[in-house]
Amino acid sequence: MTRTPSDEQQFDAYETGHIVYLLMENNASNPLHLAPIGEDPKHILDVGTGKGSWAIDAADMYPNTVVRGVDLFPPPINWLPPNCQLEVDDLVQEWTWSMPFDFIFLRHMLGSFDKEGWATLYQRCYENLEYGGWIEQFEFDIRVHSDDKSLPENSVLGKWGENFIGCSDRAGRSLKVQETMRDSLSKAGFIDIHEKVYKVPIGPWPRDRVLKEIGRLNHEHWSSGMEGYAMWLLTKFGAPEPWTPEEVHVYLAHARVELKNPKIHGWEYARRVWARKPRKDEIDRQGSPIKSEP
């Protein structure tokens, strides 16, 4: 499992990203997830927990549930709800928990694994879910778009996605997992798969009040979070050869100038997929989901 280094600035970016995530479903009765897991799940796992914000909120929402948040780096948390545990672990390795989970949640995991690692992770999730349990994954797309041509194609942000997708491909850690996670869940054996796509503004340019606040916070999320993964990817896998830290700092300075430009109406896609492990009665003797008749 590979994650960008986590320092105080990166953890702050995780927290801001969590607020953006919640606002994107501000009209939902439960903005934490869309998977219909019921009112009283016993065990929930948060994969790639970061600062632990989602796990803590889930523990508050489900006080009778044991919620575990797992990542490679220990978060700077001084207090947790009594039913929440944050752990450091590598989930591509063999899982050691003795209980199956009712719900497994994944978020902001782009670049964490190679193709084989992702297949292993989804299989681990399938094996460690209760029959009928749910999995949900949410990911942003780092490519920046504009509907009104306010983002010049030759700008830093205009080529941002292309640049970092190239770096991640050379690193063997795809930044396009959001495009394949639906098929990957199906291959792992999950059924009842649902998908929702979002357009998320970057900057407070929208007229809609909620979208304006999402854009304002997402601008902050970008500004505070970009240096962690940009420095790591560009100094190791930049083209035509690895960049120097000084070159990265100059590049990021240009990006931040563009982010502050009110004339640029940028946005990015985000994608959410949720799916269910078949119940026992839906699985045949070979362990494959029973196909319903057309």
FENCORJO-V850089 format. One record per backbone hydrogen bond with DSSP energy under -1.0 kcal/mol. NH is the residue of the N-H (numbers start at 1). CO is the residue of the C=O. Records with the same first field share a line. If there is no record, write none. Layout:
NH: CO  CO
This chain:
2: 112
11: 7
12: 8
13: 9
14: 10
15: 11
16: 12
17: 13
18: 14
19: 15
20: 16
21: 17
22: 18
23: 19
24: 20
25: 22
26: 23
28: 25
37: 35
44: 66
45: 103
46: 68
47: 105
48: 70
49: 70
52: 49
56: 52
57: 53
58: 54
59: 55
60: 56
61: 57
62: 58
65: 62
66: 42
67: 83
68: 44
69: 85
70: 46
71: 87
77: 75
84: 81
85: 67
87: 69
89: 71
93: 90
101: 128
102: 43
103: 43
104: 134
105: 45
106: 136
107: 47
108: 138
111: 174
112: 109
118: 114
119: 115
120: 116
121: 117
122: 118
123: 119
124: 120
125: 121
126: 122
127: 123
128: 124
129: 126
130: 101
133: 130
134: 102
135: 275
136: 104
137: 273
138: 106
139: 271
141: 269
145: 267
155: 152
159: 155
163: 159
164: 160
165: 161
166: 162
167: 163
168: 164
169: 165
170: 166
171: 167
173: 168
179: 176
180: 177
181: 177
184: 180
185: 181
186: 182
187: 183
188: 184
189: 186
190: 185
191: 276
194: 274
196: 272
198: 270
200: 268
202: 266
203: 215
212: 208
213: 209
214: 210
215: 211
216: 212
217: 213
218: 214
219: 215
220: 216
221: 217
222: 218
223: 219
224: 220
225: 221
226: 222
230: 226
231: 227
232: 228
233: 229
234: 230
235: 231
237: 233
238: 234
243: 234
248: 244
249: 245
250: 246
251: 247
252: 248
253: 249
254: 250
255: 251
256: 252
257: 253
258: 254
259: 255
260: 256
264: 261
267: 145
268: 200
270: 198
271: 139
272: 196
273: 137
274: 194
275: 135
276: 191
277: 133
282: 279
283: 280
284: 288
287: 284
290: 282
